[in-house]
Amino acid sequence: MSQGGRFWEAMYPQLLGDAAGELFALPFTMPLLNAVLEHDFETHRHLLGSAILATRVAITAGLDRDEAAALGQSALFHDIGKLAVEQTVLTAARPLTEREWEQMKSHAELGEKMLRAHGAPEIARIVRWHHERIDGSGYPDGLRGLAIPWETRLLSVADAYDCLRAGRAYARPVSHEAALDRLSNARHLYDLEAVAALIATFDEPEAPELRP
């Protein structure tokens, strides 16, 4: 089994035992996740995978229990705005039209608005910027460098890793090693310290304990 495979095997039982209650504690969690599941299965799977990984990366990066749980919750909802994106756009295996791409990009702002409406402004702030990039090429606000909050930079690498490993309709999945290599080499897009935290998380023989 690969190093990445061993990590996931060890991580799932422990996370579900000691942190699932915090990840899924918000009252609107299950209604929103169920809506995503009905809308697009892959988005639902991606939200769960990203939430688990982001929580662990947060702990490796030194966030405390509450901060790690908040980041995990942000990851759990980072693509919630895709509820407003047509399912045919989400699953397109071809280049998107300009109209479709604008619709796809709108999910970050829509997700923020949905979460603010549910009384979760801190999570909403992280979700709004999860597609911002270090060189300023991201959206919706074109933030660059340290203007992107640290939590959001951590979420971005967990999000990207899960996408690379699972693949998309328009892209084949890649190996654990290839995913880490791509993220490490994309220093214009992802924060190098955040990537280092991701790599260190996978290097740990056992999933770390959540600190109080």
WONORQUI-V342074 format. One record per residue. RES is the residue in one letter. OMEGA is omega in degrees with one decimal (NA if undefined). NEAR is the number of other C-alpha atoms within 10 Angstrom. D_LAST is the distance of its C-alpha to the last C-alpha in Angstrom with 2 decimals. Layout:
RES,OMEGA,NEAR,D_LAST  RES,OMEGA,NEAR,D_LAST
//
This chain:
M,-179.4,7,32.20  S,177.5,9,31.01  Q,178.8,13,27.86  G,179.3,15,26.52  G,178.6,12,27.57  R,-179.8,14,25.79  F,-178.1,18,22.51  W,-179.8,15,22.87  E,-179.7,13,23.97  A,-170.2,13,20.86  M,-173.5,20,18.43  Y,-177.7,14,19.65  P,-177.1,11,19.23  Q,-178.9,16,15.67  L,-178.5,20,14.60  L,179.9,13,16.72  G,-170.8,10,15.28  D,-176.9,12,11.53  A,-177.0,19,11.42  A,180.0,15,15.00  G,179.0,12,14.49  E,179.7,16,12.48  L,-173.7,24,15.00  F,-172.1,15,17.87  A,-176.0,13,16.83  L,-172.7,12,19.13  P,-178.2,9,22.48  F,-172.8,12,24.61  T,-173.7,14,22.96  M,176.3,12,25.39  P,-179.7,10,28.51  L,179.1,15,28.00  L,177.5,19,27.17  N,177.1,12,30.19  A,177.2,13,32.32  V,179.9,22,31.36  L,178.3,15,32.18  E,-176.2,10,35.57  H,-177.1,18,36.21  D,-175.5,17,35.32  F,-175.9,11,33.81  E,176.0,15,32.90  T,177.8,19,30.94  H,179.1,21,28.98  R,-178.4,16,28.31  H,179.0,18,27.35  L,179.6,23,24.78  L,-179.8,19,23.03  G,179.9,19,23.29  S,-178.7,27,22.11  A,179.4,26,19.03  I,-178.7,25,17.92  L,-178.4,25,18.82  A,178.0,31,17.43  T,-179.0,30,13.90  R,177.4,27,14.25  V,178.6,29,16.05  A,179.8,28,13.44  I,177.8,22,10.90  T,-178.3,24,13.96  A,175.1,20,14.83  G,176.5,12,11.78  L,179.0,19,10.21  D,-173.1,15,6.54  R,-178.1,18,5.24  D,179.6,13,7.67  E,179.2,15,10.16  A,178.5,26,10.35  A,178.9,27,10.95  A,178.4,23,13.45  L,176.5,31,15.14  G,177.1,31,15.48  Q,176.9,26,17.07  S,178.1,31,19.27  A,-179.2,32,20.41  L,-178.3,27,21.16  F,-170.5,28,23.54  H,178.3,31,24.73  D,-176.9,23,28.17  I,177.8,26,28.52  G,177.8,23,31.44  K,171.6,24,33.38  L,-179.7,20,34.24  A,179.3,14,36.90  V,-178.6,19,38.16  E,-177.5,14,41.08  Q,178.7,12,40.32  T,176.2,10,43.27  V,-179.5,17,41.76  L,-174.3,20,38.40  T,-177.7,14,40.28  A,178.4,13,43.08  A,-178.7,12,44.05  R,175.3,10,46.11  P,179.7,10,45.68  L,172.2,14,44.84  T,179.5,10,47.42  E,178.8,9,46.71  R,-179.9,8,46.23  E,179.9,17,43.87  W,176.8,12,41.81  E,176.9,12,41.51  Q,179.4,17,40.41  M,-178.8,18,37.79  K,-177.6,17,36.45  S,-173.1,18,36.23  H,-179.8,22,33.26  A,178.9,25,30.73  E,178.8,18,32.12  L,177.8,21,32.72  G,177.7,24,29.15  E,-178.3,26,28.01  K,179.8,19,30.53  M,-177.2,17,29.54  L,174.7,23,25.86  R,178.4,15,26.86  A,177.9,11,29.22  H,175.9,13,26.43  G,-179.6,12,24.52  A,-173.8,15,21.89  P,-178.3,15,22.99  E,175.7,14,19.96  I,-179.8,23,20.05  A,-179.1,24,23.83  R,179.6,21,23.79  I,-177.5,26,22.07  V,-178.1,32,24.40  R,-169.8,26,27.49  W,-174.1,26,27.21  H,174.4,26,26.16  H,171.7,26,29.79  E,-175.9,26,30.16  R,-173.2,22,31.11  I,-177.9,22,31.04  D,178.7,15,34.85  G,-176.5,16,35.04  S,-176.6,15,36.63  G,-179.1,17,34.06  Y,11.9,17,34.10  P,-171.0,16,34.19  D,179.1,13,34.12  G,177.0,16,34.92  L,178.3,19,32.00  R,173.9,17,31.95  G,-175.3,17,29.85  L,173.7,10,27.12  A,176.0,11,28.15  I,-177.9,20,26.11  P,-178.8,17,22.46  W,180.0,17,20.12  E,-179.7,24,18.19  T,177.3,23,21.64  R,175.8,27,22.78  L,178.3,27,19.99  L,-177.0,30,20.94  S,-178.2,27,24.56  V,176.7,28,24.36  A,177.1,26,22.51  D,-177.5,23,25.14  A,179.4,17,27.97  Y,-178.8,24,27.01  D,178.2,22,26.99  C,-179.3,19,30.30  L,-177.1,20,31.90  R,-177.3,17,31.01  A,-175.2,17,32.13  G,177.5,13,35.07  R,179.4,15,36.70  A,-176.8,13,40.11  Y,-177.1,11,41.43  A,178.7,12,39.68  R,174.2,11,39.29  P,178.6,16,35.95  V,-179.4,16,35.38  S,175.6,13,33.92  H,-178.0,17,30.42  E,-179.7,13,32.05  A,179.2,14,34.17  A,178.6,17,31.31  L,179.6,22,29.39  D,179.5,13,32.72  R,-179.7,14,33.51  L,179.4,23,30.25  S,-177.7,20,30.63  N,-178.3,12,34.20  A,-174.5,14,33.54  R,175.6,15,32.34  H,-177.6,16,34.26  L,-172.5,22,32.09  Y,179.0,22,28.55  D,-176.3,24,26.44  L,177.7,19,26.79  E,177.1,15,23.30  A,176.5,25,21.92  V,178.6,25,24.35  A,177.7,18,23.31  A,176.8,22,19.65  L,-179.3,24,21.12  I,-180.0,19,23.35  A,177.9,13,20.73  T,179.7,23,18.67  F,-179.6,23,21.86  D,-178.6,14,22.64  E,-178.8,12,19.70  P,177.4,12,21.22  E,178.0,15,18.30  A,-176.7,21,15.62  P,176.8,15,12.42  E,172.1,14,9.32  L,179.7,20,6.54  R,178.5,11,3.82  P,NA,6,0.00
//
